[in-house]
């Protein structure tokens, strides 16, 4: 199961799982994204749901259990100065970026235990933004820092059931996540990123997807509660 699998990073993850002959369920709010995904990848099971709706999401996912591998990918950005951040905007960011993954970890994790799933995995997509800061990104940074912490807590609590939980911390990727930011804002962010990284190029979604596949596979059978940072050298730039 991949959340937000209709475009960007999520779409690359779905493609990677399909390439390994997995049965993939995609949770996506936008029907148009699901239709396009179904056209390109007919084997994918698309489910339309607003992850911000806690109760409806639980109801839908319970009908799809058991899930063997969960990827919490869906996220939104909203850049506003911290002192002026709108409460409704803050609620939206927290609902999608934090509460939705927490909700799915509960439902899918319980399903793995009840159905005695072997080698169950959960991969949460955090961000370098759990530590590295850009102006106006306070809500996004807070939500991703929480996801990183929740991943470690979930790994600790679910490990006794054989469920592994890890998180990936991508840097700046070539996705549509920044579409809500003005072109001037996008350029400012990109210039700042490229100035700091050693490999001097933007990360491709497939490069993140490959890491998700690794963490969902037996190749990482003793890896849990761990982060993998994909930043093109930003951390030491």
Phi, psi and omega per residue, in radians:
X1 nan 2.225 3.125
X2 -2.155 2.195 3.072
X3 -1.560 2.533 -3.116
X4 1.071 0.688 -3.055
X5 -1.542 0.171 -3.077
X6 -1.462 -0.259 -3.109
X7 -2.791 3.002 3.024
X8 1.005 -2.392 -3.126
X9 -1.025 -0.758 -3.120
X10 -1.053 -0.719 3.127
X11 -1.094 -0.704 3.109
X12 -1.126 -0.654 3.108
X13 -1.162 -0.753 3.107
X14 -1.031 -0.803 3.135
X15 -1.044 -0.731 -3.123
X16 -1.130 -0.756 3.112
X17 -1.123 -0.707 3.101
X18 -1.091 -0.698 3.126
X19 -1.061 -0.450 3.090
X20 -1.717 0.344 3.032
X21 1.119 0.501 3.071
X22 -1.428 2.620 2.940
X23 -1.487 2.039 -2.972
X24 -1.953 2.243 3.016
X25 -1.867 2.251 -3.131
X26 -1.977 2.194 3.010
X27 -1.716 2.145 -3.027
X28 -2.592 2.443 3.137
X29 -1.389 -0.654 -3.022
X30 -1.527 2.067 -3.125
X31 -1.097 -0.603 -3.124
X32 -1.112 -0.642 3.101
X33 -1.158 -0.704 3.128
X34 -1.144 -0.687 -3.138
X35 -1.121 -0.751 3.115
X36 -1.146 -0.701 3.126
X37 -1.113 -0.762 3.140
X38 -1.120 -0.617 3.116
X39 -1.139 -0.745 -3.087
X40 -1.442 -0.586 -3.087
X41 -2.290 1.410 -3.016
X42 -1.029 -0.428 -3.100
X43 -1.319 -0.260 -3.077
X44 -1.271 2.428 3.084
X45 -1.706 1.924 -3.114
X46 -1.679 2.316 -3.140
X47 -2.237 2.099 -3.131
X48 -1.500 2.129 3.117
X49 -2.777 2.509 3.051
X50 -1.541 1.910 -3.089
X51 -1.114 -0.304 3.086
X52 -1.285 -0.232 3.088
X53 -1.614 1.703 -3.028
X54 -0.966 -0.936 -3.039
X55 -1.193 -0.759 3.139
X56 -1.124 -0.697 3.112
X57 -1.070 -0.785 3.127
X58 -1.055 -0.761 -3.129
X59 -1.070 -0.804 -3.120
X60 -1.118 -0.841 -3.050
X61 -1.194 -0.629 3.100
X62 -1.036 -0.548 3.107
X63 -1.331 -0.093 -3.096
X64 -1.939 -0.043 -3.096
X65 -1.212 2.669 0.059
X66 -1.515 2.594 3.008
X67 -1.869 2.315 -3.132
X68 -1.584 -0.545 -3.090
X69 -2.451 2.146 3.141
X70 -1.978 2.359 3.016
X71 -2.154 1.939 3.070
X72 -1.515 1.704 -3.029
X73 -1.960 -0.584 -3.013
X74 -0.986 2.377 3.133
X75 -2.808 2.744 3.070
X76 -2.270 2.759 3.077
X77 -2.036 2.582 2.972
X78 -2.661 1.941 -3.079
X79 -1.691 2.022 3.049
X80 -2.549 2.575 3.067
X81 -0.992 2.445 -3.051
X82 -0.938 -0.762 -3.065
X83 -1.256 -0.254 -3.122
X84 -1.996 0.140 -3.008
X85 -1.108 2.240 -3.091
X86 -1.270 2.373 -3.093
X87 -1.051 -0.750 -3.125
X88 -1.132 -0.670 3.097
X89 -1.156 -0.705 3.100
X90 -1.078 -0.743 3.112
X91 -1.056 -0.731 -3.135
X92 -1.092 -0.793 -3.130
X93 -1.100 -0.809 -3.113
X94 -1.167 -0.700 -3.130
X95 -1.062 -0.783 -3.078
X96 -1.446 -0.783 -3.002
X97 -1.428 -0.428 -3.049
X98 -2.106 -0.998 -3.041
X99 -1.184 -0.655 3.141
X100 -1.100 -0.860 3.078
X101 -1.067 -0.693 3.104
X102 -1.031 -0.791 3.122
X103 -1.027 -0.813 -3.103
X104 -1.218 -0.628 3.065
X105 -1.045 -0.742 3.122
X106 -1.075 -0.917 -3.030
X107 -1.203 -0.865 -3.104
X108 -1.212 -0.708 3.114
X109 -1.068 -0.782 3.082
X110 -1.084 -0.680 3.112
X111 -1.117 -0.695 3.096
X112 -1.054 -0.734 -3.122
X113 -1.200 -0.847 -3.086
X114 -1.111 -0.618 -3.125
X115 -1.633 0.092 3.105
X116 0.944 0.790 3.095
X117 -1.157 2.307 3.085
X118 -1.649 2.429 3.085
X119 1.057 0.654 3.078
X120 -1.201 2.513 -3.131
X121 -2.356 2.607 3.010
X122 -2.290 2.207 3.070
X123 -2.097 2.125 3.105
X124 -1.795 2.324 3.104
X125 -1.571 1.807 3.056
X126 -1.588 -2.401 -3.097
X127 -2.998 2.724 2.921
X128 -1.020 -0.370 3.119
X129 -1.180 -0.042 3.025
X130 -1.259 -0.193 3.118
X131 -2.410 -0.816 -3.131
X132 -1.327 2.307 -2.956
X133 -1.975 2.449 2.934
X134 -2.158 2.666 -3.078
X135 -1.069 2.310 3.095
X136 1.537 -0.058 -3.040
X137 -1.759 0.393 -3.007
X138 -0.993 -0.743 -3.108
X139 -1.183 -0.762 3.112
X140 -1.074 -0.819 -3.131
X141 -1.057 -0.745 -3.136
X142 -1.107 -0.723 -3.119
X143 -1.166 -0.661 -3.125
X144 -1.317 -0.595 3.042
X145 -1.093 -0.665 3.111
X146 -1.167 -0.703 3.124
X147 -1.092 -0.703 3.111
X148 -1.086 -0.746 3.139
X149 -1.186 -0.743 3.133
X150 -1.090 -0.643 3.132
X151 -1.052 -0.763 3.138
X152 -1.181 -0.703 3.126
X153 -1.127 -0.733 3.140
X154 -1.156 -0.673 3.097
X155 -1.061 -0.713 -3.137
X156 -1.150 -0.785 -3.047
X157 -1.387 -0.555 -3.073
X158 -1.649 -0.194 -3.091
X159 -1.035 -0.587 3.139
X160 -1.169 -0.266 3.081
X161 -1.715 0.145 3.130
X162 1.361 0.246 3.137
X163 -1.691 2.189 3.119
X164 -1.705 2.377 3.127
X165 -2.239 2.166 3.117
X166 -2.368 2.981 3.110
X167 -2.461 2.596 -3.116
X168 -1.931 2.409 -3.106
X169 -2.066 1.443 3.134
X170 -1.278 2.649 2.931
X171 -1.535 -2.607 -3.087
X172 -1.259 2.050 -3.111
X173 -1.916 2.766 3.089
X174 -1.425 1.414 -3.136
X175 -2.329 -3.128 -3.140
X176 -1.651 0.138 -3.058
X177 -1.071 -0.525 -3.105
X178 -1.556 0.163 -3.124
X179 -1.031 -0.497 -3.131
X180 -1.316 -0.178 3.137
X181 -1.628 2.531 -3.138
X182 -1.074 2.693 3.100
X183 -0.960 -0.665 3.116
X184 -1.135 -0.698 3.119
X185 -1.163 -0.701 3.109
X186 -1.075 -0.792 -3.130
X187 -1.102 -0.689 3.135
X188 -1.105 -0.760 3.129
X189 -1.133 -0.812 -3.105
X190 -1.104 -0.772 3.134
X191 -1.054 -0.710 -3.131
X192 -1.159 -0.677 -3.141
X193 -1.176 -0.888 -3.090
X194 -1.092 -0.503 3.128
X195 -1.190 -0.395 -3.035
X196 -1.793 -0.333 -3.024
X197 -1.651 2.600 -3.045
X198 -1.430 -0.504 -3.097
X199 -1.469 -0.199 2.949
X200 1.018 0.639 2.977
X201 -2.691 2.767 3.138
X202 -1.304 2.544 -3.135
X203 -1.301 2.373 3.089
X204 -1.481 2.518 3.127
X205 -0.946 -0.622 -3.131
X206 -1.107 -0.493 -3.135
X207 -1.258 -0.532 3.018
X208 -1.317 -0.731 -3.138
X209 -1.028 -0.674 3.133
X210 -1.065 -0.628 3.117
X211 -1.229 -0.664 3.087
X212 -1.094 -0.725 3.093
X213 -1.052 -0.775 3.120
X214 -1.017 -0.828 -3.094
X215 -1.247 -0.301 3.112
X216 -1.665 -0.024 -3.015
X217 -1.948 2.905 3.083
X218 -1.101 -0.255 3.106
X219 -1.074 -0.406 3.141
X220 -1.985 0.628 -2.973
X221 -1.028 -0.385 3.125
X222 -2.023 0.399 3.128
X223 -1.874 2.060 3.074
X224 -2.690 2.616 -3.105
X225 1.209 0.390 -2.999
X226 -2.046 2.611 3.034
X227 -1.885 2.551 2.960
X228 -2.083 2.130 -3.126
X229 -1.671 2.221 3.104
X230 -2.062 1.641 -2.954
X231 -2.302 0.111 3.125
X232 1.018 0.434 3.113
X233 1.650 0.183 -3.123
X234 -1.101 -0.621 -3.032
X235 -1.062 -0.541 -3.141
X236 -2.011 0.264 -3.123
X237 -1.326 nan nan
